Structure formats: structure tokens, C-alpha cells
């Protein structure tokens, strides 16, 4: 998709950092709401009460999946509705997996019939049962909108309309073989059809709740699908979704039970909302906040990762021949472009099929800056005399200044600083190979028609592309086919055209991969229809309260797949752990009221969070920790008294076996000798209790053990016998 009618899908649960700030975002068409933020929804307790607030720059624009093509709308639709197939978001290659189908479908030999077996036991949010009739009804409805020119996504379902003008629709009809088996009959071979079925426009809709011959009204209607979330409402400030209890794939993750898409008017306000804890994640952040996020202990920022959006400098292939295009490709200073113009925050694009898209070829020989090689290309092809010195810089520069080999116009939209700087760099770089470049800046409203079809007025220009679904044909065919309205470089190459057609009909996966590998090699190393520039990097910044969020190259947002360890009572245990594992109260940080949080009991002290006195010694676990006693040992100091008796009855020290240091343990004093465990000399006779018991065998609770009128201590002083009245 050109980045003008919709913003890239890369803003999914992710935050895409585009360091090139485009005033008029060419080929992205970032659609934003004019509403203002106010009265945001509060985090209500729904089911287990886990609510995620997602800060976004635009709310849903088009509620109907068969019309929506902006990422804000698609992000919501993908939570509510499902297609027959989807992507495995845990697989870096985003392999296609069945969703409402039981398995991947089967092709006939001609790739014109595709048979799919449907999943049973699935219900729509309105309670109706999903079956083959819903699939047929959904695609009949889509075809009706296309026939009546009522949907903007028509071109995706008429991919070869110019080749088959008599039957431009891809889907001729959807045949019901039985209640849970359908067969799609196509008007022409189209193997990427399976990938197209992953696109939101192919989501299956409820016949009971969806108008058949009218699009859903965003302001008033309710979208009903089979997905994990029900569409609740949208206001000017937010869109609310709630978990569907009867979801067919069941709730296996600690996913949010409610999701609120909350509108913020700009990146700065969204970023500040994340810092302030108003939202858990945002769809696009202000790059100036990255340092603040990374220094915040409650926010996680992922490492930058490549997106599947590509930017390139287009060259009008009708007006700029292959030799000139090859020379230009070797004259561009890519390192300066990446590091200086873009600050090193992007990666170079190496192929028209970017990394992350099916059949990306990682082993291409990409042009790099080599002015002498560029000049040699021109010499070898006779563009300049064969004896021209490729090392004579002055000759080539003078050629560009006074008698250029060629003069090309570079066009950009005024206000786009990167594209303006790219033009200046192009002037400087191509001067080194004798080419003069004239810069022309146009207002956006004048530039856009050129990109949309008035291609003859463009020679050198900036452009970009992003995927609607994960198939290489979604890049190669629209950008290079001589029948495509998106081929703004006017590529018309018979060799490439034949390979593209083969790629659409080849059903053997290995053979199809080889075809696209060969196409990329031919495009990048020989045809060189563009100058391949860069792909933006994407990062996610989100609250640590929602665990780990992984990026995917398509920027697909799916809250069901996010495992969010909510901890509503902030006790150190996730709600799911409390409910499923420990049976504690997820809304009470101290379930047993023992003065330790449930998390402290489980993670630090290993006590029982459901029993206030884990060792049953008469002292709450929290008190034992306060006294430095062992909450798992009833007698922490092993003195023969329980910690509870020591604290509550005898006022002894539960972690000192001999509280009064008299040589007797507290337990001995209480249980054997009836002495005072907190008094060294219980009978005040001048001897400690321990001396009386262990040395002199006198009575520690009788000051005159032999009743001779002299205390035991005095007798010891006079060397008398405290046990003999007549020593």
C-alpha cells in the first residue's frame, strides 16, 4: 500500500519511531481524529478486572471491515473479528495459521479453487453459530460492495483486473460443500489468496447483526465478530472493547479483560500519559521521550527492530534507461543518507521484499557508493567517450555543470525535510557522474496527483510502500507490474512481468520461493528500477505492569496474545497467580492479614499466604519477621519454648535461647526449674540460675538451699557448702 490513504500497520501494539517527521506523510496518509481528549474511561473491574488503556493518535475511522483501510480502524477490527486464517505472531516469519479454519486449505491444480474446512463450536458475539453460510454471506456482501463501487479496498480483491477485465473480481463465488466446508472459486489463478484471507477485509461477519447492503456506521452501529473481544462503544475520546466469555480459543493467557483505546491529540501528550501512568502503552511516541522512558523504572523500551515499510527514490523507467539507473544506484552515498540525514535510526532497504515478509532474499549484492564504478558503467555503455578517465573528478563535475550527460528533475513535497535533503544529496552525488539534477518542491496537494497517476511528470522522487498482508506479491506486483496503478516508476520489463505472473500461480512452496528469490536478484542487481533507501525502525514503550510485549514485522496488534501479569493489589503476585495457583485474594495484598503481603510470603519468606501463622506457634508471620524469628519454625531459637510462648507469655527473646544469659535456656528455666527466664538470679542469692544448676547444684528459686540462715551466694563466697547447713 502507498503511504497516503492510510498510515502503516506498523503502529500495532507497537510504537513506530519514524525519525523522519513528514509534514505531509507521503504514502502513509496518517488519518487522525479532530476530537479532543476528555472524560476518559476508568479501569472498571470486568471479569477478573484486568483493564488495559492504550493511548492512540486516532480512533477507529471506519467500523466496517469491508471498507476500513486505516491502521487505527484495522487495529480495533482485528480484536473483534477473525478471518479463516491469521498469522503466528510468535513466529518471526509470521507463518499463516488457521483461525476459523481447522487447517490450511487445499488448491486445485490450476490454483483457481481453494477448499477450506471450518472450525466448529464457534459463536459470534451475538450468540449466533458460525458455519459455512456465514462465510458465503460475508464474501457475497464484499463482492456486492465492490460491484457497486462502495468500498475503498476493492483493488485488493481485484488484483488482476486489468488482465481480466471481463471478470475483474478475484472471487467468482463461494460454494458451500457442507455446513463446515467451503470452496472458493476464483476467476483467475491467485496463490496469494490465502494471505489475502488474513487481511481484515476478509473477516467473517455475523449475518444476524450486520446489514447486508449497507456499510456499518461507525458512529452508531456495533461490530459483531467471533474474536476474543466484543466491541462495546466508541465516543469522541475512546473506544471500548471487552473480553468475550465464550471465545472459541479460550482464555489461556493473562490477557486484559477490557481494552480502552484512548485518544490523545499528539505524540507528546501520549508519551506524557505513559509517564504519568494514565495508559499502559501507546501507538506512537515522541522520540524526545525515549531517554525519559529508559530511565523510568516502571517503563520498558524494547530494542529497535526493522519494520516492513520501505522507502525508496523512484526513477521514471520510461525516461531513465537501465544504464543510467545502474550508474545512479552506485553514485548515491548511502552511508551519509543513513547516518547523517537520518541519524542512524533506520536501516538500509536491501530488497523490494523487506525482511519479515515471506520469501525475503537476504543474499543480494546491493549497490554501494562507488563513483568510479558508476562512471565505468556510463563509459562501457557508450554514454560518454570510451577513453574518458573515470578518475578525473573535475571532468565529470564540469560535465554536469556545463554539458550534462542528462538532466533530471527531482520532485518532493514542501515541508518534508528528509525528502528535501535527499534532493540536495542527489544533486551533489549525481554531479560526480556528470548528471545535472533540478530540484522542484511542490505543495502536497500538487504533489499527490503525480504519485496517484500523473507519473510522466516525475523523474526522480521519494516514495514508500507497506504491506496489507504477508505475501511478496503484495510488494512486487503493485510496484512493478505494467498493469498496476501503483507502479509510479513506470516499470515495464517483460522478464520481470513473466516472473510475477508465475509467482501468482505457483502452488509449490519451494518453487514459489525460488521464483521470488530470482525476482529480487533481478530487480536489485540488474534492473535497478529505484534507489533503495531505508526501512524505519520500530520500538515499543510500555508499562512494566503489562509484562513483555514482542514486536512483529507487520505491526499487527492482538491483545489476546499478550500475557499481561496484572497485579491489581500490588502485592507482588499477578492476579492470575493468585487466582489459579495460590488461591489468594487478587484484590487484597495481605489475604490472611498477617502483616506480610501475599507476594512477600510466596516469593521471600515461603510462608503460607492463606494462614496467618504458618508454623502455628501463636505468632503471626508478619510479627515473626518483625522479631527476626523464623515464621516456618515454631521455636526459632530451639530453646524449648515456642515463639508464641516467648513473645506472648514469658516476654523472652524468641531468637535467643538464653534470654537472660544465665547459662540456662529459656525452655529449661520454664519447663524444668521454674526459674525466671528473663532474670539471671531468680532467687536473688548472688548466684546465677545457671551456676546454681550447673556448678553448685543449689536450688535456683531458694536463696538459702540448706536453710542455714546464709544465702547460697554468701556460702560460696566463704567457701562453705550451700547444700550443707553445717559446712
PEHUNOR-V640733 format. One record per backbone hydrogen bond with DSSP energy under -1.0 kcal/mol. NH is the residue of the N-H (numbers start at 1). CO is the residue of the C=O. E is the energy in kcal/mol with one decimal. If there is no record, write none. Layout:
BEGIN
NH;CO;E, NH;CO;E
END
This chain:
BEGIN
4;2;-1.9, 4;27;-1.3, 14;12;-9.9, 15;539;-1.3, 26;24;-1.7, 28;3;-7.2, 28;25;-2.2, 29;3;-1.5, 29;25;-2.2, 44;42;-1.4, 46;44;-1.1, 49;46;-4.4, 52;258;-2.8, 54;260;-3.4, 55;281;-2.9, 56;262;-2.9, 67;64;-2.0, 68;64;-2.5, 74;70;-2.4, 75;71;-2.7, 76;72;-1.1, 77;73;-2.8, 78;74;-2.6, 79;76;-1.5, 80;76;-1.2, 81;77;-3.2, 86;97;-2.6, 88;95;-2.7, 89;87;-1.1, 91;88;-1.7, 94;91;-2.8, 97;86;-2.5, 99;84;-2.7, 100;83;-1.1, 101;84;-1.4, 102;117;-2.4, 106;115;-1.9, 108;113;-1.6, 111;108;-1.6, 114;184;-2.1, 115;106;-2.5, 116;182;-2.9, 118;180;-2.9, 119;100;-3.0, 124;128;-3.1, 125;225;-2.0, 127;124;-2.2, 130;122;-2.6, 132;179;-3.2, 134;131;-1.0, 135;131;-1.1, 136;132;-2.4, 137;133;-2.5, 138;134;-2.4, 139;135;-2.1, 140;136;-2.2, 141;137;-2.3, 142;138;-2.0, 143;139;-2.3, 144;140;-2.0, 145;141;-2.1, 146;142;-2.2, 147;143;-2.9, 148;144;-1.7, 149;146;-1.6, 150;145;-3.2, 156;153;-1.4, 157;154;-1.4, 161;158;-1.5, 164;160;-1.7, 170;157;-2.9, 172;185;-2.7, 173;185;-1.4, 175;183;-3.1, 177;181;-2.2, 178;181;-1.5, 181;178;-1.7, 182;116;-2.5, 183;175;-2.6, 184;114;-3.0, 185;173;-2.8, 186;112;-3.4, 187;170;-2.3, 190;111;-1.4, 191;504;-4.1, 193;190;-1.7, 194;191;-1.3, 196;192;-2.3, 197;193;-1.8, 198;195;-1.7, 199;196;-1.3, 202;199;-2.3, 203;200;-1.8, 204;82;-2.7, 206;224;-1.1, 210;206;-1.1, 221;217;-2.7, 227;80;-2.5, 229;79;-1.9, 230;242;-3.9, 232;240;-2.4, 233;240;-1.3, 235;238;-3.0, 239;261;-1.9, 240;233;-3.0, 241;259;-2.7, 242;230;-2.1, 243;257;-3.1, 244;228;-3.0, 247;244;-1.5, 250;247;-1.5, 252;250;-1.1, 255;253;-1.6, 257;50;-2.6, 258;50;-1.7, 259;241;-2.1, 260;52;-2.7, 261;239;-2.9, 262;54;-2.8, 263;237;-2.8, 264;56;-2.4, 270;266;-1.8, 271;267;-2.9, 272;268;-2.5, 273;269;-1.9, 274;270;-1.7, 275;271;-1.9, 276;272;-2.4, 278;273;-2.3, 279;273;-1.0, 280;53;-3.0, 281;53;-1.2, 283;55;-2.0, 289;286;-2.8, 290;287;-1.6, 293;289;-2.7, 294;290;-2.8, 295;291;-1.6, 296;293;-1.0, 299;296;-1.6, 300;542;-3.1, 302;540;-2.5, 305;538;-2.0, 307;536;-1.6, 310;465;-2.7, 311;534;-2.3, 312;463;-2.4, 313;531;-2.8, 314;461;-2.6, 316;459;-2.1, 317;489;-3.2, 320;316;-2.4, 325;321;-2.5, 326;322;-2.7, 327;323;-2.3, 328;324;-2.6, 329;325;-2.1, 330;326;-1.3, 331;328;-1.2, 334;332;-1.4, 337;333;-2.0, 338;334;-2.8, 339;335;-2.9, 340;336;-2.0, 341;336;-2.0, 342;337;-1.1, 344;338;-2.8, 345;342;-1.5, 347;535;-2.1, 349;533;-1.1, 357;354;-2.0, 360;357;-1.4, 366;364;-1.2, 370;330;-3.1, 374;370;-2.4, 375;371;-2.5, 376;372;-2.2, 377;373;-2.0, 378;374;-1.4, 379;375;-2.2, 380;376;-3.2, 381;377;-1.5, 382;379;-1.6, 383;378;-2.2, 388;385;-1.9, 392;389;-1.3, 393;391;-1.4, 396;392;-1.6, 397;393;-2.4, 398;394;-2.7, 399;395;-2.0, 400;396;-1.9, 401;397;-2.0, 402;398;-2.7, 403;399;-1.7, 405;434;-2.8, 408;436;-2.5, 410;438;-3.2, 411;460;-2.6, 412;440;-2.0, 414;442;-3.0, 416;413;-2.0, 417;415;-1.1, 420;416;-2.1, 421;417;-2.7, 422;418;-2.8, 423;419;-1.9, 424;420;-1.8, 425;421;-2.5, 426;422;-2.5, 427;423;-2.4, 428;424;-2.0, 429;425;-3.0, 430;426;-2.8, 431;427;-1.3, 433;430;-1.4, 434;431;-1.4, 435;430;-2.5, 436;406;-2.5, 438;408;-2.7, 440;410;-2.8, 442;412;-2.7, 446;443;-1.3, 447;443;-2.3, 448;444;-2.8, 451;447;-1.5, 452;448;-1.8, 454;449;-1.9, 455;453;-1.8, 457;454;-1.5, 458;455;-2.2, 460;409;-2.3, 461;314;-1.5, 463;312;-2.4, 465;310;-2.3, 466;1;-2.1, 471;469;-1.7, 474;471;-1.8, 475;472;-1.7, 476;472;-2.7, 477;473;-1.1, 479;475;-1.5, 480;476;-1.9, 481;477;-2.2, 484;481;-1.5, 488;486;-2.1, 490;487;-1.7, 497;493;-2.8, 498;494;-2.2, 499;495;-1.8, 500;496;-2.6, 501;497;-2.0, 502;498;-2.0, 503;499;-2.1, 504;500;-1.0, 506;502;-1.7, 512;508;-2.6, 513;509;-2.6, 514;510;-2.3, 515;511;-1.9, 516;512;-2.1, 517;513;-2.4, 518;514;-2.5, 519;515;-2.3, 520;516;-2.2, 521;517;-2.2, 522;518;-2.5, 523;519;-2.7, 524;520;-2.8, 525;521;-2.3, 526;522;-1.3, 527;522;-3.0, 528;523;-2.8, 531;313;-2.2, 533;311;-1.7, 535;347;-2.9, 538;305;-3.5, 539;15;-2.7, 542;300;-2.2, 543;280;-3.3, 544;298;-2.7, 546;543;-1.5, 547;544;-1.6, 555;552;-2.0, 561;558;-1.1, 562;559;-1.5, 564;254;-1.8, 566;564;-2.2, 570;567;-1.3, 575;566;-4.0, 578;574;-2.5, 579;575;-2.7, 580;576;-2.9, 581;577;-1.9, 582;577;-2.5, 584;578;-1.2, 588;585;-1.5, 593;590;-1.4, 598;589;-3.4, 601;597;-2.3, 602;598;-2.3, 603;599;-3.2, 604;600;-1.8, 605;600;-2.7, 607;601;-1.4, 611;608;-1.4, 616;613;-1.7, 621;612;-3.3, 622;594;-1.6, 624;620;-2.3, 625;621;-2.2, 626;622;-1.9, 627;623;-2.5, 628;625;-1.1, 629;624;-3.1, 633;630;-1.7, 638;635;-1.5, 643;634;-3.6, 646;642;-2.5, 647;643;-2.5, 648;644;-3.2, 649;645;-2.0, 650;645;-2.5, 652;646;-1.5, 656;653;-1.5, 661;658;-1.4, 666;657;-3.6, 667;639;-1.1, 669;665;-2.3, 670;666;-2.1, 671;667;-3.3, 672;668;-2.3, 673;668;-2.2, 675;669;-1.6, 679;676;-1.7, 684;681;-1.4, 689;680;-3.4, 692;688;-2.4, 693;689;-2.1, 694;690;-3.2, 695;691;-2.1, 696;691;-2.6, 698;692;-1.1, 702;699;-1.4, 707;704;-1.6, 712;703;-3.3, 713;685;-1.2, 715;711;-2.4, 716;712;-2.1, 717;713;-2.0, 718;714;-2.6, 719;716;-1.2, 720;715;-3.4, 724;721;-1.7
END
